[in-house]
Amino acid sequence: MEKEIKVAIAGLGNCASSLIQGIFYYHNVNENSPLVPGLMHNVISGYKISDIKIVSAFDIDKRKVGKDVSEAIFAPPNCTKVFKKDIPHLGVTVKMGPVLDGVAEHMKDFPEEKRFVVADEKPVDVVEELKKSGAEILLNYMPVGSEKATRFYAESALKAGCAFINCMPVFIASNSEWARKFEEHNLPIIGDDIKSQVGATIIHRTLTRLFEKRGTKLEHSYQLNVGGNTDFLNMLSRARLKSKKISKTESVESQLSERLSYDDLHIGPADYVPWLKDQKICFLRIEGRKFGDVPFNIELRLSVEDSPNSAGCVIDAIRLAKLALDRKIGGPLISASSYLMKSPPQQYPDEEARKMVEEFIQNKRER
Ligand SMILES: NC(=O)c1ccc[n+]([C@@H]2O[C@H](COP(=O)([O-])OP(=O)(O)OC[C@H]3O[C@@H](n4cnc5c(N)ncnc54)[C@H](O)[C@@H]3O)[C@@H](O)[C@H]2O)c1
């Protein structure tokens, strides 16, 4: 019998576009194919990439709501690189979600093709839609700062009996009250804030750890990011950035035995540069002292297409959440969250987290 993982998505932006393109780009991959870049394994406990089926989707943008998912992922303001353009008609219509705090006020000052445009429709009953579609897992891709919308989708997952994967930095898996709710409903949760394959965070974590391991004294560091997608446009509002800043900063701090003060470790989105579209540029600097108190510094510039960078991690997260569902395990998945997310309930060094996930796959650890 064909295995299936039925997935619902809240927020059909650039990340969802890259994920769905990836599912079809790698449709024929099996255990004998060369390892797909950005995945742990081509097949995890029998689950292939092609076993992931999108069965339900929610958005609020007038150019996406009412369309088949296969068309909506290419609608503006999505601007990520198209690496798989022929996506078959999925027969899944994008439904109107409640807007809540999903759309930042300042977006209205920008041209329509660059920003969200709210559809003139009444929101559907999300829980009912999830149940009707048979979704087993709900993926949350709300814009940064969408505290209410994220809590709404987390609550909907609980009510509809879905596992939850929280790809953005509102604290759900890493919040003990929410974690308890998922435990009580015996539903798995992986979160919060998806890591990228090779992005600014992992480079920053690795370099700071390396310098510390080699005995240098770290003094200051910054990581400034610019990009031209709606994620960066949204983040022009500093009021929406609180959790994002904590998530990214803690992800680096957690690797240091001697923490830097927040004044000495500055991490954040620096600006919105429309022509960059989904390209993200990270400028990173680390300063410290070596033997003899002699100063050193390192500067690095990383340029990546932002959205495909995390899609492989999400494909792994989906299959790990499904394994937990199969094994009837609820609550935060500690191993998957610490390997795949910037703000997991517990932080581990990346190599250790990877080992823990391998043990989870082999059923040698519970979560
Ligand atoms: N690119 C990455 O690698 C990466 C890494 C970590 C975290 N993230 C986070 O993932 C999230 C999604 O990123 P993205 O680049 O796809 O963003 P995006 O701006 O392209 O997409 C967000 C989508 O959500 C929709 N939306 C807004 N409010 C909604 C609501 N109330 N209900 C349903 N839909 C709603 C928008 O219309 C849009 O389609 C962001 O929070 C981002 O910071 C991305």
The ligand as an ORCA input file, in Angstrom:
! r2SCAN-3c Opt
* xyz 0 1
  N      13.115     31.475      4.273
  C      13.506     30.722      5.244
  O      14.374     29.931      5.055
  C      12.891     30.865      6.621
  C      13.644     30.421      7.695
  C      13.116     30.547      8.977
  C      11.856     31.093      9.167
  N      11.132     31.522      8.107
  C       9.819     32.118      8.402
  O       8.773     31.423      7.747
  C       7.677     32.335      7.583
  C       7.207     32.261      6.140
  O       8.201     32.799      5.290
  P       7.884     33.163      3.765
  O       9.152     33.667      3.181
  O       7.131     32.095      3.104
  O       6.912     34.428      3.999
  P       5.937     35.088      2.923
  O       5.774     36.521      3.329
  O       6.416     34.803      1.549
  O       4.564     34.283      3.131
  C       3.635     34.491      4.154
  C       2.260     34.074      3.610
  O       1.316     34.126      4.680
  C       0.108     34.681      4.188
  N      -0.661     35.157      5.350
  C      -0.543     36.301      6.066
  N      -1.435     36.312      7.093
  C      -2.125     35.149      7.015
  C      -3.188     34.584      7.797
  N      -3.685     35.224      8.862
  N      -3.684     33.361      7.438
  C      -3.163     32.711      6.335
  N      -2.167     33.207      5.556
  C      -1.650     34.405      5.910
  C       0.561     35.745      3.210
  O      -0.459     36.126      2.312
  C       1.720     34.997      2.515
  O       1.243     34.241      1.440
  C       8.196     33.706      7.999
  O       7.811     33.987      9.314
  C       9.702     33.536      7.923
  O      10.420     34.417      8.782
  C      11.629     31.422      6.848
*
